[in-house]
Structure formats: C-alpha cells, structure tokens
Amino acid sequence: MTKLNYDLVVFGATSFVGQILTQYLAEYFATQKEQIRWAIAGRSQQKLQHVKDTLGPIGQAVPILVADANNQTELDALCAQTRVVVSTVGPYALYGEPLIQACVNNGTDYCDLTGETQWIKHMITKYEAQAQQSSSRIIHCCGFDSVPSDMGVYYLQQQAQQQFNAPATQVSMRVKTLKGGASGGTVASLINVIQEAAADPALRKDLLNPYILCPADHGNTQRQTYIKSAKFDPDFNAWIAPFVMAAVNERVVQRSNALSGNAYGNNFRYNEAILTGEGLKGRLKALAVVSGLGAFMLAAVSKPISQVMERYLLPKPGEGPTPEQQLAGRFELRFVGKTDAGQSLKVKVTGDRDPGYGSTGKMLGQAALSLAIDHAKDGEKSTVQGGFWTPATMFDDRFIQRLTKHAGLSFEQV
Ligand SMILES: NC(=O)c1ccc[n+]([C@@H]2O[C@H](COP(=O)([O-])OP(=O)(O)OC[C@H]3O[C@@H](n4cnc5c(N)ncnc54)[C@H](OP(=O)(O)O)[C@@H]3O)[C@@H](O)[C@H]2O)c1
C-alpha cells in the first residue's frame, strides 16, 4: 500500500459544523493517546488559516490543503494524499458529487453528514461498483441523522438476540427530548430537497419509497407504516407527531437491515415519531407539530416565500446555534422492539449538547476516527470491503464504545 501523507482530512473545516468538528478533533488529540496525521481543507486558504488560528497550540501543526468542491483535479489530488476524508461541505446534492468521485477514484474512505436521500441514492447507483473495485468505503449520514437511530437499532437488535435469540422485527423510535437549533447549511439542504421534490413527481414518488436506499434484491415485502399525523401510541401511553428527520433515518435503518442480509428480519418494520405527551395537552401539541411542519413545507415550496424566510428568518450559511445553546442542548430517544413471538424490549439513546451541531460534530469526528483507526485498511483491522455502507453496517461495537466514551452518547436498555 502506498505511503500517504495523511490519515484524515477534514474537508469543509470552515463550515459551521466543520469548525465544531475541527475544534473537537484538536481537543481530542490534545488529551487522548490516539494520534493520527490530519489536515484541514476547503476552498479558501484565508478562511482555513482563521480556523487553524482558533485551534490553539495543537492546531499550529495541522496543515492546510486548498481544494474547491467543483474542481475534480484538486479533489483527486487531495484524496490521493489521505486514507480518509470527512466532509461537511453541503448541501451535498449541490456540492458533493465530485468529492465522492475523487474518493472512489483513489480508494479513499469517506464519511459525511448528508441527509439528502435522493442524492445518496444517486451516488450509490452511480459509484457503488467503482467503490467496491477501488476499496473505497463511503458512509453517509454520520451525524444526528442517522447515527443515534441506526446505532440505536443495532444496539436494540443485539439485546434482542441475547435475550430472545431472535430479532425485533418491529421497532419504533420515539423522540422524547430534542433541544437544539438549526444552522444555515441544514436549512439550505432541507429547502433544496423540498423544492427538488416539488418540481419532480418521479422524485416525490422515490422519496416516499421506504426501501429507496436498499439494493433491489432487499427481499423485504413488508408494508411500512409511517407517522404522518397526530396519533396516540399505546406503547408509550402518549401522543405522537411526525418527526422531521424520520424520512432519512427510516431509510438508513432499512438499508442497514438489507445490507446485513435482513438480520432484523425480512419482515422488519421501523418508524420514527416525536412524543408530545399525554392527554389533551399531548394531543394539541401533536396537532400543532403537524400544522407547523405543513406550513414550513408549503412555504419552502414557494420560491418567493422561501427566499424571504432564508433572508430574514432562518440562519444563513455559516450561522447556527451559539456555543451556549450548543452546550445547553441534548436529546433522548426511546426505542421499543418486538419479536415475532411477541417479546418486547425498550432501549434509550441519549446525547449531550445540541443534536445537530455540538453532538453531531462529535459523532462525525468519532465516525472519521473509527474509519481511520479501527477500520484502517492497511492495518487489516477491518473486514469491511469497499462500497456504500450505513453507520451500523460499516461500524461495530467499537463505534458504540467511542460514542459513549468520547462523544457524550449513552445506549442502555430500560
Ligand atoms: N446530519 C446532520 O445531523 C447534520 C447536522 C448539521 C449539518 N448537516 C449538514 O452539513 C452540511 C454543512 O452544514 P453547515 O451549516 O455547517 O454549512 P455552512 O456553514 O453553510 O458551510 C458550508 C461549507 O461549504 C463550503 N463550500 C461551499 N461551496 C464550496 C466550494 N465550491 N468548495 C469548497 N467548499 C465549499 C463552505 O466553504 P467557505 O467557508 O469557504 O464558504 C463551508 O465550509 C449541510 O449539508 C447540512 O445539512 C447535517
């Protein structure tokens, strides 16, 4: 194997979440024994220098690499120097493809924060065969969507196997607590998906397909039931409402099942929703969430309204929750799983910091380190071949240990 200059390059170190990630890695390497050769990258030397200056003494040793997300030659040169790239340059549907192409050209491993299912599907269709040939492992969705959902189900299935010797073929995830804000990049990505879907009926149909990310021969014929309205959930004795990230997480979890040979069952069903509470108050809150989501979708579909929202109401690229808001944020997810024989179990996944940024930066950092260290190809520590994987099919218990020890997450049976 060729000797490369770097183990990990952070592409998009200047983005809102890229700065959190970069700071997290610098602090991690300053306090932990694990050390790797890493660099920061992006399109602007000046902006990257500014990020480097904020990293303290350890940052001074971190090299800067300049590459534009639209310049294939520069991206190829970047990927040829490193074993792993972690990217926060989004919306990925607008900027992400040339970097995927450079990674599969060079056999470079890659992880990111995209939740744009239509783009992920397009990348799998176009580049999976080449990724398998070049041994490049591509792992999308390594932030709040979809690490807690995907690894939460992975963890629940392990408990189910240990206790019942059978998978939980029906799993529901309910968001109990979610405290945090949105950044300009996330808002831009969300509005981009809604507008693309509004303009393209075929894409709308694709996005509704629960198995959109699964290989064609996934073998699960089960009809999935999604939470589209306010409902009472007897498993939690509370009202529930649609969860905005469900459309991504549910598809990723289904892909994990398909890629693991239907280890969760070929009749596996999964859905997500948020808990809004008991009684009339819970019901009214659920109805309010449904109306709020509907109003946001309508506003996003209309170009003039979405432009006004982006200009005056929503965070702009580079903006997001303050450091205080990030620290004050947290999340708690509850999962209930049922086997075909009717046995059931509950699991809780929690995280400190706000889910989309403070916590996402740490999850993405640990996913990148897991690729660079635990699953290093040249160290032969990994049996995972090239291709497009989900967090739960690329990583294993070592990732859960990393998340628990270093990223403020907890996984436990309740
Ligand atoms: N899955 C999750 O849980 C989660 C959570 C948070 C964010 N996200 C996603 O992560 C992405 C980043 O979000 P954000 O709010 O951090 O974004 P942001 O602050 O708007 O930053 C965008 C980044 O893209 C870079 N960029 C734009 N065009 C480029 C080009 N041609 N070449 C190189 N770099 C270019 C920008 O570089 P400059 O600084 O040079 O302009 C900047 O670093 C979004 O897609 C968002 O949806 C996902």
PDBQT file of the ligand as one rigid body, heavy atoms in Angstrom, charges set to zero:
ROOT
HETATM    1  N1  LIG A 501     -26.874  15.121   9.570  1.00  0.00    +0.000 N 
HETATM    2  C1  LIG A 501     -26.850  16.034  10.491  1.00  0.00    +0.000 C 
HETATM    3  O1  LIG A 501     -27.180  15.772  11.601  1.00  0.00    +0.000 OA
HETATM    4  C2  LIG A 501     -26.348  17.402  10.123  1.00  0.00    +0.000 A 
HETATM    5  C3  LIG A 501     -26.112  18.344  11.115  1.00  0.00    +0.000 A 
HETATM    6  C4  LIG A 501     -25.578  19.578  10.752  1.00  0.00    +0.000 A 
HETATM    7  C5  LIG A 501     -25.308  19.863   9.415  1.00  0.00    +0.000 A 
HETATM    8  N2  LIG A 501     -25.588  18.924   8.481  1.00  0.00    +0.000 N 
HETATM    9  C6  LIG A 501     -25.275  19.176   7.057  1.00  0.00    +0.000 C 
HETATM   10  O2  LIG A 501     -23.910  19.531   6.966  1.00  0.00    +0.000 OA
HETATM   11  C7  LIG A 501     -23.727  20.444   5.907  1.00  0.00    +0.000 C 
HETATM   12  C8  LIG A 501     -22.977  21.648   6.429  1.00  0.00    +0.000 C 
HETATM   13  O3  LIG A 501     -23.816  22.422   7.271  1.00  0.00    +0.000 OA
HETATM   14  P1  LIG A 501     -23.288  23.816   7.859  1.00  0.00    +0.000 P 
HETATM   15  O4  LIG A 501     -24.426  24.514   8.458  1.00  0.00    +0.000 OA
HETATM   16  O5  LIG A 501     -22.098  23.548   8.701  1.00  0.00    +0.000 OA
HETATM   17  O6  LIG A 501     -22.862  24.538   6.484  1.00  0.00    +0.000 OA
HETATM   18  P2  LIG A 501     -22.294  26.018   6.222  1.00  0.00    +0.000 P 
HETATM   19  O7  LIG A 501     -21.891  26.653   7.491  1.00  0.00    +0.000 OA
HETATM   20  O8  LIG A 501     -23.259  26.687   5.328  1.00  0.00    +0.000 OA
HETATM   21  O9  LIG A 501     -20.937  25.725   5.413  1.00  0.00    +0.000 OA
HETATM   22  C9  LIG A 501     -20.886  25.292   4.081  1.00  0.00    +0.000 C 
HETATM   23  C10 LIG A 501     -19.448  24.875   3.778  1.00  0.00    +0.000 C 
HETATM   24  O10 LIG A 501     -19.359  24.513   2.407  1.00  0.00    +0.000 OA
HETATM   25  C11 LIG A 501     -18.184  25.136   1.889  1.00  0.00    +0.000 C 
HETATM   26  N3  LIG A 501     -18.286  25.307   0.455  1.00  0.00    +0.000 N 
HETATM   27  C12 LIG A 501     -19.314  25.836  -0.254  1.00  0.00    +0.000 A 
HETATM   28  N4  LIG A 501     -19.004  25.821  -1.564  1.00  0.00    +0.000 NA
HETATM   29  C13 LIG A 501     -17.767  25.275  -1.681  1.00  0.00    +0.000 A 
HETATM   30  C14 LIG A 501     -16.899  25.011  -2.763  1.00  0.00    +0.000 A 
HETATM   31  N5  LIG A 501     -17.223  25.284  -4.013  1.00  0.00    +0.000 N 
HETATM   32  N6  LIG A 501     -15.703  24.437  -2.497  1.00  0.00    +0.000 NA
HETATM   33  C15 LIG A 501     -15.335  24.129  -1.240  1.00  0.00    +0.000 A 
HETATM   34  N7  LIG A 501     -16.107  24.370  -0.163  1.00  0.00    +0.000 NA
HETATM   35  C16 LIG A 501     -17.301  24.951  -0.387  1.00  0.00    +0.000 A 
HETATM   36  C17 LIG A 501     -18.098  26.459   2.611  1.00  0.00    +0.000 C 
HETATM   37  O11 LIG A 501     -16.801  26.996   2.454  1.00  0.00    +0.000 OA
HETATM   38  P3  LIG A 501     -16.471  28.560   2.721  1.00  0.00    +0.000 P 
HETATM   39  O12 LIG A 501     -16.394  28.711   4.217  1.00  0.00    +0.000 OA
HETATM   40  O13 LIG A 501     -15.170  28.765   2.052  1.00  0.00    +0.000 OA
HETATM   41  O14 LIG A 501     -17.615  29.358   2.154  1.00  0.00    +0.000 OA
HETATM   42  C18 LIG A 501     -18.394  25.977   4.032  1.00  0.00    +0.000 C 
HETATM   43  O15 LIG A 501     -17.247  25.387   4.601  1.00  0.00    +0.000 OA
HETATM   44  C19 LIG A 501     -25.136  20.761   5.364  1.00  0.00    +0.000 C 
HETATM   45  O16 LIG A 501     -25.350  19.996   4.214  1.00  0.00    +0.000 OA
HETATM   46  C20 LIG A 501     -26.053  20.318   6.474  1.00  0.00    +0.000 C 
HETATM   47  O17 LIG A 501     -27.311  19.883   6.010  1.00  0.00    +0.000 OA
HETATM   48  C21 LIG A 501     -26.107  17.717   8.804  1.00  0.00    +0.000 A 
ENDROOT
TORSDOF 0
